Amino acid sequence: MKNIEIIAPNSFESDNHWYEKSLNATIHPMVSYFLNLTNDRIVKRYCHLNPKVNPQDLKDILNYKPKYYHLSGADLLHVTTEKGKRQMVIIENNSCPSGQKSMPLLDEFKEQGGYRKFMEHTIKPLVKKKLSNALAVIYDKNYMEASGYAHAMADMLKKDVFLVPYYNEQDTSHIDISGDYIKLKIEDKWVQLDVVFRYLTQKPWNRLPIVSKTKIINPTIVCLAGGRNKLVASKAYSFYNSELINKNLKISTPHTIWDVNKNEVPLWVENLGGKAVVKIPYSNAGQGVFTIVNKQELNDFMAMEFDYNKFIVQSLVGNYNWSSTTSDGKYYHVGTVPNQKGQSYVLDFRMMIHATKEGYKPISIYSRRAKVPLKDILEEGKASWDILGTNLSYKKNNGDWGSDTSRLLLMERKEFNNLGIGLDDLIEAYIQTVLTSIAIDKMAIKLLTKKGTFKRKLFQSLNDDESLIKEII
């Protein structure tokens, strides 16, 4: 495990915080144009294309000031129906999103890019009082970005920042969470933390408290409310959709069944036409997601052992010939523009937003494609995940994480053209990301009392999974 590092101001080096292909990329003009649009212009455009949406309603939504959910990243699929209705559909929302290391600079003269923008427009307004104690970035994955945030924080606040590894199921003796404040052990002395930027992706609720006087961004409650919990996220979306119905807006997702016990999975897969996606609700980075398109893949899933008792089942978005059938019809992948071999690939789209004084704003965008081209007909014995899975993260033999950057698609001049995505798709992806983030923030607010204590009974009624409940501090 890495040691705690002390990050001093004025020590930022761009090469350490971007993928090489991102560092030398020039942002696509359309993406740059989108990122420079004001919310007023976005509202005007969206409401022109969706005339039943009241402009003031949408403006109020985009101006929403979150209480807890300050940095959010949604993964979306670009899909269409048999009638040719194209849209961006939410797969999941992520409370520790990656994105900065994959994003070409919007302004080449601002070398810290989104790292600094996030610190200036999100962290700085949250740190109102003078800081008398220490600052830290705590991480268990994605050292490249976590360290980039630490450097940007040190430069903005002109103070040293501790960069702290905090891995699940490893030594945690360097961190004390027993008191009102989180403390770090530095050279046999305990140092109190005023502010923590949290990049914990693996079960953060088993190592960080839900309530602390240390300012944590994003706090653990966001993960439990949906940012790291797909089951509660689905319920948060449903609750918020009931508010949005009169505004003619909706969070668009594949058809989702929640609170599914393992022995019920085959019944729901059959209900969806024999094709479905089964997810462990609390996993991330592409782990715990199972695409099922035939009997063998279902049998392989049922033969596995899991730590948790509850699953969610979603309709599968594939090719038109082999997607799930639901009451809403079929969604199927638009895919990349065919290459010279006529091959098109499944892609997903990451839209990353952050809280500012003017509401949520986009800060980073990238895309990823699957390993194997999209097929009209599935071949027997071929893993459907290779055709449908887009996540780049993988676990190495030593337990560290790696990333398959060969499938990373940047928002740069050449690669963006292959995505088949236009300005209105970017706008829709942004609005869908904002809607899901608001839904999760509202759920987080519901799960805490006015004094900030966790409503454990309410949470258990929403997510009655004994294994998960036992993990929460």
C-alpha positions as a Python dict, from the first residue, in 0.01 Angstrom:
ca = {
    (1, 'M'): (0, 0, 0),
    (2, 'K'): (120, 352, -78),
    (3, 'N'): (220, 578, 210),
    (4, 'I'): (54, 907, 305),
    (5, 'E'): (200, 1185, 88),
    (6, 'I'): (225, 1555, 167),
    (7, 'I'): (130, 1758, -141),
    (8, 'A'): (279, 2107, -134),
    (9, 'P'): (146, 2406, -332),
    (10, 'N'): (305, 2478, -673),
    (11, 'S'): (407, 2117, -738),
    (12, 'F'): (144, 2025, -1003),
    (13, 'E'): (280, 1842, -1310),
    (14, 'S'): (29, 1780, -1590),
    (15, 'D'): (197, 1459, -1709),
    (16, 'N'): (107, 1290, -1381),
    (17, 'H'): (-266, 1358, -1395),
    (18, 'W'): (-381, 1287, -1753),
    (19, 'Y'): (-360, 984, -1976),
    (20, 'E'): (-98, 1049, -2241),
    (21, 'K'): (-357, 1038, -2521),
    (22, 'S'): (-568, 1297, -2333),
    (23, 'L'): (-275, 1524, -2254),
    (24, 'N'): (-195, 1579, -2621),
    (25, 'A'): (-556, 1594, -2748),
    (26, 'T'): (-738, 1902, -2878),
    (27, 'I'): (-1097, 1931, -2763),
    (28, 'H'): (-1364, 1894, -3033),
    (29, 'P'): (-1524, 2230, -3125),
    (30, 'M'): (-1879, 2100, -3061),
    (31, 'V'): (-1788, 1981, -2711),
    (32, 'S'): (-1616, 2312, -2639),
    (33, 'Y'): (-1924, 2495, -2768),
    (34, 'F'): (-2151, 2284, -2545),
    (35, 'L'): (-1938, 2342, -2234),
    (36, 'N'): (-1953, 2718, -2296),
    (37, 'L'): (-2332, 2733, -2337),
    (38, 'T'): (-2522, 2915, -2063),
    (39, 'N'): (-2811, 2741, -1892),
    (40, 'D'): (-3048, 2996, -2048),
    (41, 'R'): (-2945, 2889, -2397),
    (42, 'I'): (-2962, 2519, -2304),
    (43, 'V'): (-3314, 2569, -2166),
    (44, 'K'): (-3421, 2758, -2479),
    (45, 'R'): (-3292, 2483, -2708),
    (46, 'Y'): (-3431, 2193, -2506),
    (47, 'C'): (-3775, 2347, -2468),
    (48, 'H'): (-3784, 2426, -2841),
    (49, 'L'): (-3743, 2053, -2910),
    (50, 'N'): (-3964, 1952, -2615),
    (51, 'P'): (-4240, 2217, -2622),
    (52, 'K'): (-4440, 2059, -2338),
    (53, 'V'): (-4159, 2141, -2093),
    (54, 'N'): (-4200, 2474, -1918),
    (55, 'P'): (-3874, 2677, -1950),
    (56, 'Q'): (-3896, 2802, -1590),
    (57, 'D'): (-3932, 2446, -1457),
    (58, 'L'): (-3619, 2337, -1640),
    (59, 'K'): (-3431, 2651, -1538),
    (60, 'D'): (-3514, 2584, -1171),
    (61, 'I'): (-3388, 2225, -1207),
    (62, 'L'): (-3057, 2328, -1363),
    (63, 'N'): (-3015, 2594, -1091),
    (64, 'Y'): (-3065, 2335, -812),
    (65, 'K'): (-2820, 2376, -523),
    (66, 'P'): (-2741, 2032, -377),
    (67, 'K'): (-2704, 1988, -2),
    (68, 'Y'): (-2481, 1681, -18),
    (69, 'Y'): (-2414, 1568, -376),
    (70, 'H'): (-2144, 1801, -508),
    (71, 'L'): (-1960, 1594, -771),
    (72, 'S'): (-2151, 1346, -983),
    (73, 'G'): (-2092, 1137, -1291),
    (74, 'A'): (-2362, 955, -1487),
    (75, 'D'): (-2309, 676, -1736),
    (76, 'L'): (-2552, 688, -2026),
    (77, 'L'): (-2629, 476, -2332),
    (78, 'H'): (-2715, 626, -2669),
    (79, 'V'): (-3017, 419, -2772),
    (80, 'T'): (-3303, 414, -3018),
    (81, 'T'): (-3634, 232, -3055),
    (82, 'E'): (-3778, 36, -3347),
    (83, 'K'): (-3967, 356, -3435),
    (84, 'G'): (-3641, 551, -3453),
    (85, 'K'): (-3679, 757, -3134),
    (86, 'R'): (-3324, 824, -3018),
    (87, 'Q'): (-3241, 920, -2659),
    (88, 'M'): (-2982, 908, -2384),
    (89, 'V'): (-3067, 650, -2116),
    (90, 'I'): (-2917, 646, -1766),
    (91, 'I'): (-2736, 329, -1664),
    (92, 'E'): (-2605, 450, -1328),
    (93, 'N'): (-2490, 751, -1133),
    (94, 'N'): (-2152, 756, -963),
    (95, 'S'): (-2051, 951, -650),
    (96, 'C'): (-1674, 905, -710),
    (97, 'P'): (-1662, 960, -1085),
    (98, 'S'): (-1345, 953, -1288),
    (99, 'G'): (-1317, 1190, -1581),
    (100, 'Q'): (-1050, 1456, -1541),
    (101, 'K'): (-765, 1238, -1667),
    (102, 'S'): (-966, 1161, -1982),
    (103, 'M'): (-1074, 1516, -2064),
    (104, 'P'): (-884, 1736, -2311),
    (105, 'L'): (-826, 2087, -2178),
    (106, 'L'): (-1110, 2330, -2246),
    (107, 'D'): (-863, 2618, -2212),
    (108, 'E'): (-503, 2526, -2296),
    (109, 'F'): (-375, 2813, -2080),
    (110, 'K'): (-536, 2665, -1766),
    (111, 'E'): (-316, 2361, -1723),
    (112, 'Q'): (-501, 2219, -1419),
    (113, 'G'): (-824, 2192, -1619),
    (114, 'G'): (-1121, 2040, -1438),
    (115, 'Y'): (-921, 1967, -1124),
    (116, 'R'): (-883, 2338, -1053),
    (117, 'K'): (-1233, 2427, -1179),
    (118, 'F'): (-1385, 2182, -930),
    (119, 'M'): (-1176, 2323, -646),
    (120, 'E'): (-1254, 2685, -733),
    (121, 'H'): (-1627, 2652, -800),
    (122, 'T'): (-1730, 2365, -570),
    (123, 'I'): (-1485, 2313, -282),
    (124, 'K'): (-1398, 2678, -217),
    (125, 'P'): (-1761, 2791, -155),
    (126, 'L'): (-1806, 2497, 86),
    (127, 'V'): (-1498, 2599, 287),
    (128, 'K'): (-1632, 2927, 425),
    (129, 'K'): (-1444, 2959, 752),
    (130, 'K'): (-1070, 2997, 791),
    (131, 'L'): (-911, 2655, 805),
    (132, 'S'): (-719, 2593, 1126),
    (133, 'N'): (-661, 2222, 1074),
    (134, 'A'): (-539, 1994, 796),
    (135, 'L'): (-683, 1904, 453),
    (136, 'A'): (-679, 1566, 279),
    (137, 'V'): (-773, 1372, -30),
    (138, 'I'): (-858, 1014, 70),
    (139, 'Y'): (-860, 748, -204),
    (140, 'D'): (-872, 376, -272),
    (141, 'K'): (-852, 386, -653),
    (142, 'N'): (-752, 613, -940),
    (143, 'Y'): (-432, 759, -794),
    (144, 'M'): (-380, 965, -1111),
    (145, 'E'): (-694, 1173, -1050),
    (146, 'A'): (-692, 1165, -670),
    (147, 'S'): (-343, 1316, -670),
    (148, 'G'): (-451, 1574, -930),
    (149, 'Y'): (-728, 1693, -699),
    (150, 'A'): (-481, 1707, -407),
    (151, 'H'): (-243, 1929, -604),
    (152, 'A'): (-525, 2157, -720),
    (153, 'M'): (-654, 2185, -362),
    (154, 'A'): (-306, 2271, -232),
    (155, 'D'): (-265, 2542, -497),
    (156, 'M'): (-611, 2692, -441),
    (157, 'L'): (-592, 2705, -60),
    (158, 'K'): (-213, 2762, -51),
    (159, 'K'): (-175, 2489, 209),
    (160, 'D'): (-19, 2143, 221),
    (161, 'V'): (-269, 1865, 152),
    (162, 'F'): (-239, 1506, 272),
    (163, 'L'): (-292, 1242, 2),
    (164, 'V'): (-412, 937, 196),
    (165, 'P'): (-457, 575, 78),
    (166, 'Y'): (-748, 405, 254),
    (167, 'Y'): (-814, 64, 102),
    (168, 'N'): (-1098, -173, 186),
    (169, 'E'): (-991, -474, 396),
    (170, 'Q'): (-638, -338, 445),
    (171, 'D'): (-457, -166, 730),
    (172, 'T'): (-654, 138, 850),
    (173, 'S'): (-452, 221, 1161),
    (174, 'H'): (-339, 553, 1007),
    (175, 'I'): (-695, 695, 1023),
    (176, 'D'): (-910, 753, 1332),
    (177, 'I'): (-1284, 805, 1278),
    (178, 'S'): (-1394, 749, 1639),
    (179, 'G'): (-1429, 1118, 1734),
    (180, 'D'): (-1619, 1416, 1598),
    (181, 'Y'): (-1342, 1483, 1343),
    (182, 'I'): (-1147, 1246, 1121),
    (183, 'K'): (-780, 1229, 1222),
    (184, 'L'): (-462, 1114, 1048),
    (185, 'K'): (-160, 960, 1213),
    (186, 'I'): (144, 1155, 1092),
    (187, 'E'): (480, 1062, 1247),
    (188, 'D'): (317, 921, 1563),
    (189, 'K'): (99, 1232, 1608),
    (190, 'W'): (-273, 1258, 1538),
    (191, 'V'): (-369, 1542, 1301),
    (192, 'Q'): (-729, 1665, 1283),
    (193, 'L'): (-886, 1716, 938),
    (194, 'D'): (-1113, 2009, 853),
    (195, 'V'): (-1183, 1908, 492),
    (196, 'V'): (-1166, 1578, 304),
    (197, 'F'): (-1221, 1522, -65),
    (198, 'R'): (-1326, 1158, -75),
    (199, 'Y'): (-1234, 926, -361),
    (200, 'L'): (-1336, 600, -194),
    (201, 'T'): (-1507, 369, -442),
    (202, 'Q'): (-1517, 36, -255),
    (203, 'K'): (-1779, 17, 24),
    (204, 'P'): (-1698, 365, 165),
    (205, 'W'): (-1966, 321, 433),
    (206, 'N'): (-1751, 58, 610),
    (207, 'R'): (-1458, 300, 665),
    (208, 'L'): (-1599, 653, 679),
    (209, 'P'): (-1872, 778, 915),
    (210, 'I'): (-2204, 903, 781),
    (211, 'V'): (-2189, 1202, 1018),
    (212, 'S'): (-1868, 1395, 1093),
    (213, 'K'): (-1762, 1750, 1177),
    (214, 'T'): (-1491, 1707, 914),
    (215, 'K'): (-1634, 1842, 588),
    (216, 'I'): (-1642, 1541, 352),
    (217, 'I'): (-1706, 1591, -18),
    (218, 'N'): (-1900, 1382, -125),
    (219, 'P'): (-2022, 1256, 216),
    (220, 'T'): (-2091, 885, 266),
    (221, 'I'): (-2468, 939, 278),
    (222, 'V'): (-2459, 1020, -94),
    (223, 'C'): (-2326, 669, -166),
    (224, 'L'): (-2598, 501, 40),
    (225, 'A'): (-2865, 723, -118),
    (226, 'G'): (-2780, 609, -470),
    (227, 'G'): (-2433, 729, -567),
    (228, 'R'): (-2288, 387, -480),
    (229, 'N'): (-2614, 196, -435),
    (230, 'K'): (-2799, 111, -754),
    (231, 'L'): (-3097, -31, -566),
    (232, 'V'): (-3171, 285, -366),
    (233, 'A'): (-3084, 495, -674),
    (234, 'S'): (-3364, 321, -867),
    (235, 'K'): (-3609, 412, -590),
    (236, 'A'): (-3476, 769, -574),
    (237, 'Y'): (-3535, 802, -950),
    (238, 'S'): (-3888, 667, -912),
    (239, 'F'): (-3969, 911, -631),
    (240, 'Y'): (-3831, 1207, -825),
    (241, 'N'): (-4004, 1100, -1146),
    (242, 'S'): (-4335, 1126, -960),
    (243, 'E'): (-4247, 1495, -896),
    (244, 'L'): (-4139, 1548, -1256),
    (245, 'I'): (-4444, 1396, -1423),
    (246, 'N'): (-4634, 1727, -1414),
    (247, 'K'): (-4330, 1900, -1563),
    (248, 'N'): (-4319, 1660, -1862),
    (249, 'L'): (-3967, 1554, -1766),
    (250, 'K'): (-3844, 1207, -1672),
    (251, 'I'): (-3530, 1021, -1572),
    (252, 'S'): (-3494, 765, -1852),
    (253, 'T'): (-3358, 423, -1752),
    (254, 'P'): (-3390, 66, -1878),
    (255, 'H'): (-3687, -115, -1720),
    (256, 'T'): (-3573, -195, -1364),
    (257, 'I'): (-3689, -449, -1106),
    (258, 'W'): (-3543, -399, -758),
    (259, 'D'): (-3527, -604, -434),
    (260, 'V'): (-3476, -926, -629),
    (261, 'N'): (-3361, -1233, -436),
    (262, 'K'): (-3117, -1457, -618),
    (263, 'N'): (-3366, -1743, -658),
    (264, 'E'): (-3607, -1501, -827),
    (265, 'V'): (-3358, -1391, -1097),
    (266, 'P'): (-3453, -1664, -1352),
    (267, 'L'): (-3819, -1561, -1329),
    (268, 'W'): (-3743, -1198, -1409),
    (269, 'V'): (-3500, -1291, -1687),
    (270, 'E'): (-3777, -1499, -1844),
    (271, 'N'): (-4020, -1209, -1799),
    (272, 'L'): (-3784, -989, -2003),
    (273, 'G'): (-3774, -1233, -2292),
    (274, 'G'): (-3473, -1434, -2171),
    (275, 'K'): (-3236, -1139, -2195),
    (276, 'A'): (-3149, -914, -1901),
    (277, 'V'): (-2878, -744, -1696),
    (278, 'V'): (-2836, -851, -1333),
    (279, 'K'): (-2645, -621, -1097),
    (280, 'I'): (-2506, -639, -747),
    (281, 'P'): (-2641, -300, -633),
    (282, 'Y'): (-2331, -190, -439),
    (283, 'S'): (-2048, -271, -684),
    (284, 'N'): (-1877, -34, -925),
    (285, 'A'): (-1611, -9, -1198),
    (286, 'G'): (-1793, -270, -1408),
    (287, 'Q'): (-1770, -527, -1129),
    (288, 'G'): (-2085, -714, -1027),
    (289, 'V'): (-2268, -660, -1358),
    (290, 'F'): (-2384, -968, -1548),
    (291, 'T'): (-2530, -958, -1899),
    (292, 'I'): (-2751, -1260, -1965),
    (293, 'V'): (-2861, -1349, -2318),
    (294, 'N'): (-2887, -1729, -2303),
    (295, 'K'): (-2941, -2023, -2067),
    (296, 'Q'): (-2569, -2083, -2016),
    (297, 'E'): (-2503, -1727, -1893),
    (298, 'L'): (-2800, -1757, -1657),
    (299, 'N'): (-2669, -2088, -1523),
    (300, 'D'): (-2321, -1940, -1477),
    (301, 'F'): (-2470, -1654, -1273),
    (302, 'M'): (-2682, -1883, -1058),
    (303, 'A'): (-2375, -2096, -977),
    (304, 'M'): (-2192, -1799, -820),
    (305, 'E'): (-2177, -1708, -451),
    (306, 'F'): (-2233, -1346, -343),
    (307, 'D'): (-2181, -1136, -30),
    (308, 'Y'): (-2521, -968, -60),
    (309, 'N'): (-2880, -1088, -66),
    (310, 'K'): (-3050, -839, -299),
    (311, 'F'): (-3004, -774, -671),
    (312, 'I'): (-3156, -552, -935),
    (313, 'V'): (-3259, -680, -1278),
    (314, 'Q'): (-3278, -450, -1579),
    (315, 'S'): (-3389, -489, -1936),
    (316, 'L'): (-3092, -556, -2165),
    (317, 'V'): (-3005, -306, -2436),
    (318, 'G'): (-2836, -491, -2722),
    (319, 'N'): (-2893, -520, -3094),
    (320, 'Y'): (-3251, -486, -3221),
    (321, 'N'): (-3257, -863, -3283),
    (322, 'W'): (-3158, -950, -2925),
    (323, 'S'): (-3268, -683, -2677),
    (324, 'S'): (-3510, -731, -2388),
    (325, 'T'): (-3878, -692, -2463),
    (326, 'T'): (-4065, -465, -2221),
    (327, 'S'): (-4399, -283, -2206),
    (328, 'D'): (-4218, 19, -2353),
    (329, 'G'): (-4092, -185, -2648),
    (330, 'K'): (-3724, -237, -2722),
    (331, 'Y'): (-3427, -10, -2673),
    (332, 'Y'): (-3122, -98, -2876),
    (333, 'H'): (-2776, 57, -2916),
    (334, 'V'): (-2712, 324, -3177),
    (335, 'G'): (-2342, 235, -3149),
    (336, 'T'): (-2040, 405, -3301),
    (337, 'V'): (-2031, 514, -3664),
    (338, 'P'): (-1925, 200, -3861),
    (339, 'N'): (-1552, 181, -3930),
    (340, 'Q'): (-1397, 89, -4264),
    (341, 'K'): (-1467, -278, -4190),
    (342, 'G'): (-1833, -196, -4135),
    (343, 'Q'): (-1802, -264, -3761),
    (344, 'S'): (-1999, -66, -3504),
    (345, 'Y'): (-1931, -86, -3129),
    (346, 'V'): (-2148, -41, -2821),
    (347, 'L'): (-2045, 274, -2636),
    (348, 'D'): (-2140, 446, -2318),
    (349, 'F'): (-2108, 809, -2230),
    (350, 'R'): (-1985, 963, -1903),
    (351, 'M'): (-2121, 1307, -1819),
    (352, 'M'): (-1958, 1454, -1508),
    (353, 'I'): (-2113, 1754, -1333),
    (354, 'H'): (-2030, 1960, -1025),
    (355, 'A'): (-2218, 2197, -796),
    (356, 'T'): (-2158, 2571, -842),
    (357, 'K'): (-2329, 2885, -715),
    (358, 'E'): (-2533, 2876, -1038),
    (359, 'G'): (-2638, 2511, -1001),
    (360, 'Y'): (-2493, 2195, -1155),
    (361, 'K'): (-2249, 2248, -1441),
    (362, 'P'): (-2077, 1995, -1672),
    (363, 'I'): (-1707, 1958, -1599),
    (364, 'S'): (-1586, 1651, -1786),
    (365, 'I'): (-1706, 1418, -2063),
    (366, 'Y'): (-1568, 1102, -2215),
    (367, 'S'): (-1685, 781, -2378),
    (368, 'R'): (-1587, 414, -2382),
    (369, 'R'): (-1652, 132, -2625),
    (370, 'A'): (-1687, -243, -2587),
    (371, 'K'): (-1414, -494, -2680),
    (372, 'V'): (-1602, -671, -2960),
    (373, 'P'): (-1817, -521, -3240),
    (374, 'L'): (-2196, -520, -3210),
    (375, 'K'): (-2344, -824, -3388),
    (376, 'D'): (-2682, -869, -3560),
    (377, 'I'): (-2683, -1233, -3450),
    (378, 'L'): (-2517, -1365, -3135),
    (379, 'E'): (-2274, -1652, -3180),
    (380, 'E'): (-2317, -1955, -2955),
    (381, 'G'): (-2065, -1968, -2672),
    (382, 'K'): (-1947, -1608, -2713),
    (383, 'A'): (-1960, -1395, -2396),
    (384, 'S'): (-2219, -1120, -2431),
    (385, 'W'): (-2016, -900, -2191),
    (386, 'D'): (-1744, -860, -2455),
    (387, 'I'): (-2004, -706, -2689),
    (388, 'L'): (-2189, -501, -2428),
    (389, 'G'): (-1943, -421, -2146),
    (390, 'T'): (-1775, -82, -2179),
    (391, 'N'): (-1603, -27, -1844),
    (392, 'L'): (-1227, 17, -1873),
    (393, 'S'): (-1130, -78, -1516),
    (394, 'Y'): (-995, -422, -1433),
    (395, 'K'): (-833, -575, -1128),
    (396, 'K'): (-474, -691, -1153),
    (397, 'N'): (-346, -1010, -986),
    (398, 'N'): (-196, -804, -701),
    (399, 'G'): (-531, -638, -626),
    (400, 'D'): (-443, -302, -787),
    (401, 'W'): (-663, -152, -1057),
    (402, 'G'): (-567, -108, -1421),
    (403, 'S'): (-742, 61, -1713),
    (404, 'D'): (-778, -50, -2076),
    (405, 'T'): (-728, 291, -2238),
    (406, 'S'): (-734, 143, -2591),
    (407, 'R'): (-1115, 158, -2565),
    (408, 'L'): (-1127, 511, -2427),
    (409, 'L'): (-1295, 755, -2668),
    (410, 'L'): (-1202, 1118, -2608),
    (411, 'M'): (-1394, 1438, -2676),
    (412, 'E'): (-1125, 1537, -2926),
    (413, 'R'): (-1134, 1632, -3291),
    (414, 'K'): (-1101, 1289, -3450),
    (415, 'E'): (-1258, 1043, -3204),
    (416, 'F'): (-1569, 1246, -3124),
    (417, 'N'): (-1685, 1222, -3486),
    (418, 'N'): (-1701, 842, -3453),
    (419, 'L'): (-1950, 857, -3166),
    (420, 'G'): (-2247, 961, -3377),
    (421, 'I'): (-2346, 1211, -3108),
    (422, 'G'): (-2461, 1569, -3169),
    (423, 'L'): (-2516, 1884, -2963),
    (424, 'D'): (-2871, 1790, -2865),
    (425, 'D'): (-2748, 1452, -2738),
    (426, 'L'): (-2494, 1632, -2519),
    (427, 'I'): (-2767, 1858, -2383),
    (428, 'E'): (-2994, 1562, -2310),
    (429, 'A'): (-2711, 1373, -2138),
    (430, 'Y'): (-2644, 1679, -1920),
    (431, 'I'): (-3011, 1716, -1823),
    (432, 'Q'): (-3045, 1344, -1746),
    (433, 'T'): (-2732, 1362, -1529),
    (434, 'V'): (-2867, 1662, -1338),
    (435, 'L'): (-3204, 1492, -1283),
    (436, 'T'): (-3045, 1174, -1142),
    (437, 'S'): (-2809, 1377, -919),
    (438, 'I'): (-3099, 1580, -778),
    (439, 'A'): (-3293, 1258, -714),
    (440, 'I'): (-3000, 1115, -514),
    (441, 'D'): (-2943, 1441, -325),
    (442, 'K'): (-3312, 1449, -229),
    (443, 'M'): (-3288, 1088, -110),
    (444, 'A'): (-2978, 1174, 97),
    (445, 'I'): (-3173, 1459, 259),
    (446, 'K'): (-3458, 1218, 342),
    (447, 'L'): (-3217, 972, 506),
    (448, 'L'): (-3079, 1223, 759),
    (449, 'T'): (-3259, 1401, 1041),
    (450, 'K'): (-3233, 1779, 1079),
    (451, 'K'): (-2957, 1715, 1334),
    (452, 'G'): (-2772, 1507, 1077),
    (453, 'T'): (-2822, 1159, 1224),
    (454, 'F'): (-2881, 860, 998),
    (455, 'K'): (-3237, 729, 973),
    (456, 'R'): (-3135, 365, 987),
    (457, 'K'): (-3491, 225, 1002),
    (458, 'L'): (-3598, 426, 699),
    (459, 'F'): (-3290, 314, 508),
    (460, 'Q'): (-3354, -49, 600),
    (461, 'S'): (-3712, -21, 479),
    (462, 'L'): (-3576, 99, 142),
    (463, 'N'): (-3285, -144, 128),
    (464, 'D'): (-3354, -448, 346),
    (465, 'D'): (-3026, -627, 282),
    (466, 'E'): (-2885, -758, 610),
    (467, 'S'): (-2532, -798, 472),
    (468, 'L'): (-2519, -433, 367),
    (469, 'I'): (-2673, -306, 694),
    (470, 'K'): (-2400, -484, 891),
    (471, 'E'): (-2129, -303, 692),
    (472, 'I'): (-2251, 48, 768),
    (473, 'I'): (-2059, 217, 1049),
}
